[in-house]
Amino acid sequence: MKRICLLPLICAVLLLALPARGGAEEEAGRLLAASNERLSLYLYPDCCAIDIEDALTGRVWSSTMNDETAEGLKIIPAQQKRITSLLFVNCTNLSAGLGVVNNMALKAEKDLQASYELIENGVRFTYYLGTYQVGLQAEFTLEGASLVARVPYEGIREDGEFSLVSVDMLPFLFSATDRAEGFFFYPDGCGAIMRFQDYAHYREPTRLYSVYGDYQKQPALLDMFAQEAPEVLMPVFAMNREGRGLMAIIEQGAETSRISLNSSNNIIGINYLFANFQYRRSFDDKRVTTRDIKVYDKEDIQTDYRLRILFLEEEDPDYSLMACVWRDYLLENGLVERTERTPTVAVDLFMNAPEEGLLFDTPRTVTTLAQAEEILVSLDSLGVRNIRASVKGWTADGYGKTPDRFPISGSVGGDTDLKRLVATAHRLGATLSLTANFLEAASDQRGYSHRNDVVYTGNHTILTTLDETVFMLSPDVAQEKLAAFLNRAKDFGLDGLRFERMGKYVAYNYGTRRYLTASDTLDIYHAMADSAAAAFGSAEAEGGDTCLLGHVDFFTDVPYEDFGYQVTTAAVPFYQIALHGLVDYTGRPGNLSSDLEREVLRWVEMGYIPFFELTYDNTEALMYTGYQGLFSAQYTAWQERVAWAARQFTEGPLAELSSQLILRHERLSDTLVKVTYESGTAVYVNYAEETARADGVEIAGQSWIALPASR
């Protein structure tokens, strides 16, 4: 069944005249499109809004801003059209090439043609913006306690000079005024919340979070004055408004999606949060140097986008419950499996970095393979067990001369030495992996083409550093480099491979010879991780992008905090709550912390694996290399503290909790945290110098205790 609406002239007529046929029932000016035991989906005849009624909670959620606290809020007419729109459609004129994007709410398009068609369990809307000659479809269906929103690629039309840039999906479903009780959750770093009544967010600019990272703003490509982009590890956002909650999961197309956080301001006193589905990326126009002009992809991203919205059952859900809901989703959909985990400590053994000279580089070796054996034996003698060791900077040209490949640097040893190190690790009950970077290429390295094997952006420039010393390899070339690496590495009996950078961003390539979308790259990443796991038994990744779940079982450098925008009220360990007991992860090395005791407390609070990066010799030898950040790592100065930290996690109550799920994380005060596990054991972490008291127990200053449920 179909109905056509020409807005705004005949919306009122349709409101009165549309019959309820084909299963649609009219109720209070809206039509029932679908229902199940939990939810009912209603549409409005102008095709610009929907309602979802939750029978369990009695709450009606609307795509129109319907916050209970919005009564009396003054909104100018232009903005009233925006907040009653189901979608925003963003278009640009590629022919003009001015880089200007028109952000169009459906209600504000005078030549809008809109129709609907009932489909199984829902409705399909078809829109055509006559002014821009751009059309698209949007489908909304009920699946149990979820609403699934989908934008099928096959429904997109571009008939004129304008082209689709992106679609803002349900921009005001997740919305609230500053008077509302509650918060937004968004995946900034480990996770962040913005409380509606926290005035600090007022008039802050819109923040766009690129899911799985912004490839153009990775640290390797930025100069000292450029701002990095936030790490975004999860395709999830959520809201608690007046005691009821929603959670959104980008199920399809996450690698090319963004999450938009918008704060209240003088023009529109509403906070709102939504998913932005990209069809064309923007790039700086290099032909213009006097001002910034964006150019957009000529070809669109050909993907279906799919967003699942969960209607949370529990009253007044907090970020802990939201994290548990997402974890249940991951497990139920087979995106991660639960296995028994062994309590462990991670140790990186750094070996060699080059010091650049006028004519030749000089290797600066601080650890050999034989000395790495000594370090492992020494740590074992101090009671450090189950070490998860990785060798870093082992290649002939030293750390940073990527892509990494054999042979082993003569200054650190040879094949026999690596085999002996592996054997020693196994004898001690440790595992040994190699750290390698296949995604970046140094300009002075051979074995790749600077024109054909590298990443091109949409403005036809090569993605490289400002001084052109580091290039981004096309993902398919990286996969070829890995295959050659595995042919040599399989002979050493290694236990794993650490992929540097892979968990921090999802690449793409606009090169004419090697055109790859982000979705193509994600498939390549999965294949690379799977091949490493098949060869060694384990695949590891630097970063924590959850698009690698099920393919990688160990993440390093997972952030503790958010990026630090003013809009954020607090960082929360959403990532850690969701994934503890399912995958192991580390933060930054403890030996690089200014306060190891506080770092250990943070590891305890968030379920991190204790992690250190050590060398045999003093790191002063690295002073003039590109690896200057390892300022304190000599193992003799750190081994006692490594043993002290490791014992807390591999012995006693924390060892028993390493495989358990976290149920709740609570901030009892600014300096006191309580973490509850599925067994009922509660871990209290006190960051203050003074003794704290909670739940009838005392926690000494700057320490932690674990209390079993049977206490």
TAGIKA-V913405 format. One record per residue. N is the residue number from 1. RES is the residue in three letters. PHI is phi as a letter, one per 40 degrees, with the letter a starting at -180 (none if undefined). BURIAL is b if it has 24 or more other ideal C-beta (glycine too) atoms within 12 Angstrom, else e. D_FIRST is the distance of its C-alpha to the first C-alpha in Angstrom with 2 decimals. Layout:
# TAGIKA-V913405
n;res;phi;burial;d_first
N;RES;PHI;BURIAL;D_FIRST
N;RES;PHI;BURIAL;D_FIRST
This chain:
# TAGIKA-V913405
n;res;phi;burial;d_first
1;MET;none;e;0.00
2;LYS;b;e;3.81
3;ARG;b;b;7.05
4;ILE;b;b;10.48
5;CYS;b;b;13.64
6;LEU;b;e;17.15
7;LEU;c;b;19.59
8;PRO;c;e;21.85
9;LEU;c;e;22.04
10;ILE;b;e;18.94
11;CYS;d;b;17.98
12;ALA;c;e;19.99
13;VAL;c;e;18.42
14;LEU;c;b;14.87
15;LEU;d;b;16.43
16;LEU;c;e;17.57
17;ALA;c;e;15.11
18;LEU;c;b;11.56
19;PRO;c;e;10.92
20;ALA;c;e;10.10
21;ARG;b;e;7.79
22;GLY;g;e;6.47
23;GLY;h;e;9.41
24;ALA;c;b;9.59
25;GLU;b;e;13.05
26;GLU;c;e;14.73
27;GLU;a;e;18.17
28;ALA;f;e;20.65
29;GLY;g;e;18.40
30;ARG;b;b;16.02
31;LEU;b;b;13.00
32;LEU;c;b;13.60
33;ALA;c;b;11.35
34;ALA;a;b;13.88
35;SER;a;b;17.49
36;ASN;a;b;20.54
37;GLU;c;e;24.19
38;ARG;b;b;24.95
39;LEU;b;b;22.06
40;SER;b;b;19.12
41;LEU;b;b;16.62
42;TYR;b;b;15.52
43;LEU;b;b;13.85
44;TYR;b;b;14.97
45;PRO;c;b;12.96
46;ASP;c;b;15.09
47;CYS;g;b;13.67
48;CYS;b;b;17.35
49;ALA;a;b;18.17
50;ILE;b;b;17.54
51;ASP;b;b;19.80
52;ILE;b;b;20.92
53;GLU;b;b;22.95
54;ASP;c;b;25.68
55;ALA;c;e;26.80
56;LEU;c;e;30.03
57;THR;c;b;31.33
58;GLY;g;e;29.61
59;ARG;c;b;28.82
60;VAL;b;b;25.67
61;TRP;b;b;25.23
62;SER;b;b;23.38
63;SER;c;b;22.62
64;THR;c;b;24.42
65;MET;d;b;28.15
66;ASN;b;b;28.83
67;ASP;c;b;32.32
68;GLU;c;e;34.17
69;THR;c;b;37.23
70;ALA;c;b;35.66
71;GLU;d;e;36.60
72;GLY;g;e;38.77
73;LEU;c;b;37.97
74;LYS;c;e;38.22
75;ILE;b;b;35.68
76;ILE;c;e;35.83
77;PRO;d;e;32.82
78;ALA;c;e;32.07
79;GLN;c;b;31.92
80;GLN;c;e;29.81
81;LYS;c;b;27.03
82;ARG;c;b;27.61
83;ILE;c;b;27.60
84;THR;b;b;24.26
85;SER;b;b;22.51
86;LEU;c;b;20.36
87;LEU;a;b;21.92
88;PHE;b;b;24.94
89;VAL;b;b;24.84
90;ASN;b;b;28.34
91;CYS;b;b;29.19
92;THR;a;b;32.49
93;ASN;c;b;33.91
94;LEU;c;b;35.46
95;SER;c;e;37.11
96;ALA;c;e;39.02
97;GLY;g;e;40.00
98;LEU;c;e;40.81
99;GLY;g;b;39.22
100;VAL;c;e;37.43
101;VAL;b;b;34.10
102;ASN;c;b;31.74
103;ASN;c;b;30.12
104;MET;b;b;27.02
105;ALA;c;b;25.08
106;LEU;d;b;21.58
107;LYS;c;b;22.68
108;ALA;c;b;25.72
109;GLU;c;b;24.16
110;LYS;c;e;24.48
111;ASP;b;e;22.45
112;LEU;c;b;19.51
113;GLN;b;b;16.11
114;ALA;b;b;13.40
115;SER;a;b;9.64
116;TYR;b;b;7.59
117;GLU;a;b;5.12
118;LEU;c;b;6.21
119;ILE;b;b;8.87
120;GLU;d;e;12.00
121;ASN;g;b;13.97
122;GLY;a;b;12.28
123;VAL;a;b;10.07
124;ARG;b;b;10.23
125;PHE;c;b;11.34
126;THR;b;b;12.35
127;TYR;b;b;15.51
128;TYR;b;b;17.95
129;LEU;c;b;21.35
130;GLY;c;e;22.69
131;THR;d;b;26.23
132;TYR;b;b;26.51
133;GLN;f;e;24.12
134;VAL;b;b;22.83
135;GLY;b;b;19.30
136;LEU;a;b;17.97
137;GLN;b;b;15.21
138;ALA;b;b;15.67
139;GLU;b;b;14.38
140;PHE;b;b;15.47
141;THR;b;b;15.94
142;LEU;c;b;18.46
143;GLU;b;b;21.35
144;GLY;g;e;24.00
145;ALA;c;b;25.66
146;SER;b;b;24.02
147;LEU;b;b;21.17
148;VAL;b;b;20.57
149;ALA;b;b;19.65
150;ARG;b;b;19.24
151;VAL;b;b;19.46
152;PRO;c;b;19.10
153;TYR;c;b;21.61
154;GLU;c;e;19.61
155;GLY;c;b;17.24
156;ILE;c;b;20.29
157;ARG;b;b;21.23
158;GLU;b;b;24.70
159;ASP;b;e;25.25
160;GLY;b;e;28.36
161;GLU;c;e;31.44
162;PHE;c;b;29.79
163;SER;b;b;28.87
164;LEU;c;b;27.17
165;VAL;c;b;29.86
166;SER;a;b;28.10
167;VAL;b;b;25.29
168;ASP;c;b;26.26
169;MET;c;b;23.91
170;LEU;f;b;23.53
171;PRO;c;b;26.88
172;PHE;b;b;27.47
173;LEU;c;b;26.28
174;PHE;c;b;29.85
175;SER;a;b;31.84
176;ALA;a;b;34.78
177;THR;c;b;37.52
178;ASP;c;b;41.16
179;ARG;c;e;41.73
180;ALA;c;b;39.49
181;GLU;c;e;41.07
182;GLY;h;b;40.01
183;PHE;a;b;39.60
184;PHE;c;b;37.57
185;PHE;b;b;38.33
186;TYR;a;b;38.04
187;PRO;c;b;39.57
188;ASP;c;b;42.53
189;GLY;g;b;45.30
190;CYS;c;b;45.65
191;GLY;h;b;43.23
192;ALA;a;b;43.47
193;ILE;b;b;42.43
194;MET;b;b;42.29
195;ARG;c;b;42.96
196;PHE;c;b;41.36
197;GLN;c;e;44.67
198;ASP;c;b;46.68
199;TYR;c;e;47.56
200;ALA;c;e;48.51
201;HIS;c;b;44.97
202;TYR;c;b;44.79
203;ARG;g;e;44.36
204;GLU;c;e;44.39
205;PRO;c;e;42.53
206;THR;d;b;39.19
207;ARG;b;b;39.80
208;LEU;b;b;37.75
209;TYR;b;b;38.34
210;SER;c;b;37.70
211;VAL;c;b;36.74
212;TYR;g;b;39.57
213;GLY;g;b;41.68
214;ASP;c;b;41.94
215;TYR;c;b;43.52
216;GLN;c;b;45.05
217;LYS;b;b;46.82
218;GLN;c;b;48.50
219;PRO;d;b;52.11
220;ALA;c;b;53.74
221;LEU;b;b;52.36
222;LEU;c;e;53.21
223;ASP;c;e;56.43
224;MET;c;e;58.34
225;PHE;c;e;56.76
226;ALA;c;e;53.10
227;GLN;c;e;51.01
228;GLU;c;b;49.47
229;ALA;c;b;45.87
230;PRO;c;b;45.07
231;GLU;c;b;44.66
232;VAL;b;b;41.14
233;LEU;c;b;41.21
234;MET;b;b;37.97
235;PRO;c;b;34.23
236;VAL;b;b;34.00
237;PHE;a;b;33.99
238;ALA;a;b;33.82
239;MET;a;b;34.43
240;ASN;b;b;36.20
241;ARG;b;b;35.63
242;GLU;f;b;37.41
243;GLY;g;e;37.85
244;ARG;b;b;34.39
245;GLY;b;b;33.28
246;LEU;b;b;30.56
247;MET;b;b;31.10
248;ALA;b;b;29.22
249;ILE;b;b;29.86
250;ILE;c;b;28.93
251;GLU;c;b;28.22
252;GLN;b;b;27.56
253;GLY;g;b;29.09
254;ALA;c;b;31.68
255;GLU;c;b;34.45
256;THR;b;b;32.95
257;SER;b;b;31.71
258;ARG;b;b;33.57
259;ILE;b;b;33.66
260;SER;b;b;34.18
261;LEU;b;b;36.36
262;ASN;b;b;36.65
263;SER;c;b;39.35
264;SER;c;b;39.64
265;ASN;a;e;41.61
266;ASN;c;e;42.70
267;ILE;c;e;39.52
268;ILE;b;b;37.01
269;GLY;c;b;38.55
270;ILE;b;b;35.94
271;ASN;c;b;36.17
272;TYR;a;b;33.07
273;LEU;a;b;32.45
274;PHE;a;b;29.65
275;ALA;c;b;29.00
276;ASN;b;b;29.25
277;PHE;c;b;27.74
278;GLN;c;b;29.97
279;TYR;b;b;29.15
280;ARG;a;b;32.52
281;ARG;c;b;35.81
282;SER;b;b;38.43
283;PHE;a;b;42.08
284;ASP;c;e;45.13
285;ASP;c;e;46.02
286;LYS;c;e;49.52
287;ARG;c;e;50.43
288;VAL;b;e;50.66
289;THR;b;e;53.36
290;THR;c;e;53.82
291;ARG;a;e;50.52
292;ASP;c;e;47.52
293;ILE;b;e;44.66
294;LYS;c;b;41.74
295;VAL;b;b;40.38
296;TYR;b;b;37.04
297;ASP;d;b;36.10
298;LYS;c;e;35.33
299;GLU;c;e;33.23
300;ASP;c;b;30.43
301;ILE;c;b;30.25
302;GLN;c;e;27.82
303;THR;a;b;26.50
304;ASP;c;b;23.47
305;TYR;b;b;24.09
306;ARG;a;b;23.44
307;LEU;b;b;24.58
308;ARG;b;b;25.01
309;ILE;b;b;25.73
310;LEU;c;b;27.83
311;PHE;c;b;28.32
312;LEU;c;b;32.00
313;GLU;c;b;33.29
314;GLU;c;e;36.83
315;GLU;c;e;38.05
316;ASP;f;e;39.51
317;PRO;c;b;38.97
318;ASP;b;b;41.49
319;TYR;c;b;41.50
320;SER;c;b;43.20
321;LEU;c;b;40.45
322;MET;c;b;37.83
323;ALA;c;b;39.88
324;CYS;c;b;40.08
325;VAL;c;b;36.31
326;TRP;c;b;35.95
327;ARG;c;b;38.77
328;ASP;c;b;37.07
329;TYR;c;b;33.93
330;LEU;c;b;36.15
331;LEU;c;e;37.90
332;GLU;c;e;34.91
333;ASN;c;e;33.21
334;GLY;g;e;36.48
335;LEU;c;b;37.01
336;VAL;a;b;40.54
337;GLU;b;e;42.81
338;ARG;c;b;45.46
339;THR;b;e;48.99
340;GLU;c;e;52.48
341;ARG;b;b;53.88
342;THR;c;e;57.58
343;PRO;c;b;59.02
344;THR;a;b;60.19
345;VAL;b;b;61.49
346;ALA;c;b;60.48
347;VAL;b;b;63.24
348;ASP;c;b;62.86
349;LEU;b;b;66.07
350;PHE;c;b;66.35
351;MET;b;b;68.72
352;ASN;a;b;69.00
353;ALA;a;b;67.90
354;PRO;c;b;69.38
355;GLU;b;b;71.44
356;GLU;c;e;71.05
357;GLY;b;e;74.26
358;LEU;c;e;75.20
359;LEU;b;e;75.37
360;PHE;b;e;74.31
361;ASP;c;b;72.41
362;THR;b;e;74.44
363;PRO;c;b;72.89
364;ARG;b;b;73.29
365;THR;c;b;73.17
366;VAL;b;b;73.20
367;THR;a;b;72.48
368;THR;c;b;73.30
369;LEU;c;b;71.84
370;ALA;c;b;75.14
371;GLN;c;b;75.08
372;ALA;c;b;71.52
373;GLU;d;b;73.04
374;GLU;d;b;75.57
375;ILE;c;b;72.90
376;LEU;c;b;71.00
377;VAL;c;b;74.26
378;SER;c;b;75.38
379;LEU;c;b;72.14
380;ASP;c;b;72.37
381;SER;c;e;75.95
382;LEU;c;b;74.69
383;GLY;g;e;72.24
384;VAL;c;b;69.05
385;ARG;b;b;67.09
386;ASN;f;b;63.83
387;ILE;c;b;63.82
388;ARG;b;b;60.78
389;ALA;c;b;62.62
390;SER;b;b;61.38
391;VAL;c;b;63.58
392;LYS;b;b;62.76
393;GLY;g;b;64.45
394;TRP;c;b;65.89
395;THR;c;b;65.35
396;ALA;d;b;68.14
397;ASP;c;b;67.26
398;GLY;g;b;66.49
399;TYR;c;b;63.56
400;GLY;g;b;61.21
401;LYS;c;b;62.09
402;THR;c;b;58.71
403;PRO;c;b;57.12
404;ASP;c;b;59.22
405;ARG;a;b;60.92
406;PHE;c;b;64.05
407;PRO;c;e;67.05
408;ILE;c;b;68.06
409;SER;d;b;70.16
410;GLY;c;e;73.83
411;SER;c;b;74.63
412;VAL;b;b;72.71
413;GLY;h;b;73.70
414;GLY;a;e;72.56
415;ASP;d;e;70.68
416;THR;c;e;73.30
417;ASP;c;b;73.10
418;LEU;c;b;69.32
419;LYS;c;e;69.68
420;ARG;c;b;72.41
421;LEU;c;b;70.31
422;VAL;c;b;67.45
423;ALA;c;e;69.99
424;THR;c;b;71.46
425;ALA;d;b;68.08
426;HIS;c;e;67.32
427;ARG;c;e;70.79
428;LEU;c;b;70.13
429;GLY;g;e;66.74
430;ALA;b;b;64.92
431;THR;b;b;62.25
432;LEU;b;b;62.44
433;SER;b;b;59.75
434;LEU;b;b;59.97
435;THR;c;b;58.17
436;ALA;a;b;56.88
437;ASN;b;b;54.80
438;PHE;b;b;52.97
439;LEU;c;b;50.57
440;GLU;b;b;53.21
441;ALA;b;b;56.05
442;ALA;c;b;59.31
443;SER;c;e;60.31
444;ASP;c;e;63.71
445;GLN;c;b;62.42
446;ARG;c;e;62.42
447;GLY;g;b;60.01
448;TYR;a;b;56.99
449;SER;c;e;56.15
450;HIS;c;b;55.91
451;ARG;b;e;53.56
452;ASN;b;e;51.51
453;ASP;b;b;51.18
454;VAL;b;b;50.15
455;VAL;c;b;46.99
456;TYR;b;b;45.86
457;THR;c;b;43.68
458;GLY;c;b;41.15
459;ASN;c;b;43.93
460;HIS;g;e;45.85
461;THR;b;e;48.54
462;ILE;c;b;49.87
463;LEU;c;b;49.18
464;THR;a;b;52.70
465;THR;c;b;55.03
466;LEU;c;e;56.67
467;ASP;c;e;59.89
468;GLU;f;e;58.12
469;THR;c;e;59.82
470;VAL;b;b;56.69
471;PHE;b;b;53.75
472;MET;c;b;50.45
473;LEU;c;b;50.22
474;SER;d;b;47.06
475;PRO;d;b;45.55
476;ASP;c;b;45.95
477;VAL;c;b;49.60
478;ALA;d;b;50.01
479;GLN;c;b;48.78
480;GLU;c;b;51.41
481;LYS;c;b;54.08
482;LEU;c;b;53.17
483;ALA;d;e;53.53
484;ALA;c;e;57.02
485;PHE;c;b;57.85
486;LEU;c;b;56.89
487;ASN;c;e;59.13
488;ARG;c;e;62.10
489;ALA;c;b;61.10
490;LYS;c;e;60.52
491;ASP;c;e;64.29
492;PHE;c;b;65.09
493;GLY;g;b;63.58
494;LEU;c;b;61.50
495;ASP;b;b;59.10
496;GLY;a;b;56.38
497;LEU;b;b;55.28
498;ARG;c;b;54.36
499;PHE;c;b;51.93
500;GLU;c;b;52.74
501;ARG;g;b;49.95
502;MET;c;b;47.17
503;GLY;c;b;45.88
504;LYS;b;b;45.98
505;TYR;a;b;43.49
506;VAL;b;b;41.10
507;ALA;c;b;42.29
508;TYR;a;b;40.64
509;ASN;a;b;42.23
510;TYR;c;b;41.36
511;GLY;c;b;44.29
512;THR;c;e;43.72
513;ARG;c;e;45.57
514;ARG;b;b;44.07
515;TYR;c;e;40.58
516;LEU;b;b;39.19
517;THR;c;b;36.29
518;ALA;c;b;36.71
519;SER;c;b;34.56
520;ASP;d;b;36.98
521;THR;c;b;39.85
522;LEU;c;b;38.58
523;ASP;c;e;38.52
524;ILE;c;b;42.06
525;TYR;d;b;43.23
526;HIS;c;b;42.03
527;ALA;c;b;43.82
528;MET;c;b;46.96
529;ALA;c;b;47.10
530;ASP;c;b;46.51
531;SER;c;b;49.27
532;ALA;c;b;51.66
533;ALA;c;b;50.92
534;ALA;c;e;51.51
535;ALA;c;b;54.79
536;PHE;b;b;56.18
537;GLY;h;e;54.23
538;SER;a;b;52.85
539;ALA;b;b;50.91
540;GLU;b;b;51.35
541;ALA;a;b;49.85
542;GLU;c;b;51.03
543;GLY;g;b;48.45
544;GLY;a;b;45.82
545;ASP;d;b;42.38
546;THR;c;b;40.27
547;CYS;c;b;38.46
548;LEU;c;b;41.64
549;LEU;d;b;41.44
550;GLY;g;b;41.94
551;HIS;b;b;43.94
552;VAL;b;b;46.63
553;ASP;b;b;48.64
554;PHE;a;b;50.74
555;PHE;b;b;50.04
556;THR;b;b;52.74
557;ASP;f;b;52.79
558;VAL;c;b;49.92
559;PRO;c;b;50.06
560;TYR;c;b;51.46
561;GLU;b;b;50.09
562;ASP;c;b;47.53
563;PHE;c;b;48.15
564;GLY;h;e;49.73
565;TYR;c;b;47.51
566;GLN;c;e;48.43
567;VAL;c;b;44.90
568;THR;c;b;45.46
569;THR;c;b;47.03
570;ALA;a;b;48.03
571;ALA;c;b;47.64
572;VAL;b;b;46.63
573;PRO;c;b;47.02
574;PHE;d;b;43.37
575;TYR;d;b;43.75
576;GLN;c;b;46.90
577;ILE;c;b;45.59
578;ALA;c;b;42.59
579;LEU;b;b;44.60
580;HIS;c;b;48.06
581;GLY;g;b;48.96
582;LEU;b;b;46.37
583;VAL;a;b;47.92
584;ASP;c;b;51.25
585;TYR;a;b;51.53
586;THR;b;b;54.33
587;GLY;b;b;54.84
588;ARG;c;b;57.59
589;PRO;c;b;61.03
590;GLY;c;b;63.19
591;ASN;c;b;66.22
592;LEU;b;b;64.53
593;SER;c;b;63.92
594;SER;c;e;66.35
595;ASP;a;e;66.38
596;LEU;c;b;65.97
597;GLU;c;b;66.25
598;ARG;c;b;63.31
599;GLU;c;b;61.35
600;VAL;c;b;61.99
601;LEU;c;b;60.76
602;ARG;c;b;57.50
603;TRP;c;b;57.24
604;VAL;c;b;57.81
605;GLU;c;b;55.23
606;MET;b;b;52.43
607;GLY;g;b;53.34
608;TYR;c;b;54.49
609;ILE;c;b;56.78
610;PRO;c;b;60.17
611;PHE;a;b;60.55
612;PHE;b;b;63.56
613;GLU;b;b;64.38
614;LEU;b;b;68.05
615;THR;b;b;70.70
616;TYR;c;b;74.21
617;ASP;c;b;75.99
618;ASN;c;e;75.79
619;THR;c;b;72.79
620;GLU;d;e;75.01
621;ALA;c;b;74.98
622;LEU;c;b;71.31
623;MET;d;e;72.11
624;TYR;b;e;71.82
625;THR;c;b;68.96
626;GLY;c;b;65.24
627;TYR;b;b;65.02
628;GLN;c;e;66.87
629;GLY;c;e;64.67
630;LEU;c;b;66.37
631;PHE;c;e;69.25
632;SER;a;b;70.34
633;ALA;a;b;69.83
634;GLN;c;b;73.21
635;TYR;c;b;72.94
636;THR;c;e;76.44
637;ALA;c;e;75.52
638;TRP;b;b;72.26
639;GLN;c;b;72.69
640;GLU;c;e;73.97
641;ARG;c;b;71.03
642;VAL;c;b;68.61
643;ALA;c;b;70.18
644;TRP;c;b;69.98
645;ALA;c;b;66.27
646;ALA;c;b;65.44
647;ARG;c;b;67.19
648;GLN;c;b;64.93
649;PHE;b;b;61.87
650;THR;b;b;63.31
651;GLU;b;e;65.49
652;GLY;g;e;64.96
653;PRO;c;b;61.79
654;LEU;c;b;59.72
655;ALA;c;b;60.22
656;GLU;c;e;58.73
657;LEU;c;b;55.70
658;SER;c;b;54.91
659;SER;b;b;52.38
660;GLN;c;b;50.92
661;LEU;c;b;47.72
662;ILE;c;b;48.01
663;LEU;c;b;46.39
664;ARG;a;b;47.41
665;HIS;b;b;49.09
666;GLU;b;b;50.67
667;ARG;c;b;52.78
668;LEU;c;b;55.37
669;SER;a;e;57.09
670;ASP;c;e;57.40
671;THR;b;e;59.66
672;LEU;b;b;58.74
673;VAL;b;b;55.79
674;LYS;b;b;54.84
675;VAL;b;b;52.80
676;THR;b;b;51.87
677;TYR;b;b;51.24
678;GLU;c;e;49.57
679;SER;c;e;53.02
680;GLY;g;e;53.66
681;THR;c;b;56.22
682;ALA;b;b;56.25
683;VAL;b;b;57.63
684;TYR;b;b;59.08
685;VAL;b;b;59.80
686;ASN;b;b;62.17
687;TYR;c;b;62.40
688;ALA;c;e;64.99
689;GLU;c;e;68.72
690;GLU;c;e;69.34
691;THR;c;e;68.68
692;ALA;b;b;65.42
693;ARG;b;e;64.62
694;ALA;a;b;61.34
695;ASP;f;e;60.50
696;GLY;g;e;64.21
697;VAL;b;e;65.15
698;GLU;b;e;66.92
699;ILE;b;b;65.83
700;ALA;c;e;68.62
701;GLY;c;e;68.13
702;GLN;f;b;66.29
703;SER;a;b;65.63
704;TRP;a;b;63.14
705;ILE;b;b;63.33
706;ALA;b;b;61.13
707;LEU;b;b;61.16
708;PRO;c;e;59.89
709;ALA;c;e;57.82
710;SER;c;e;60.74
711;ARG;d;e;62.98
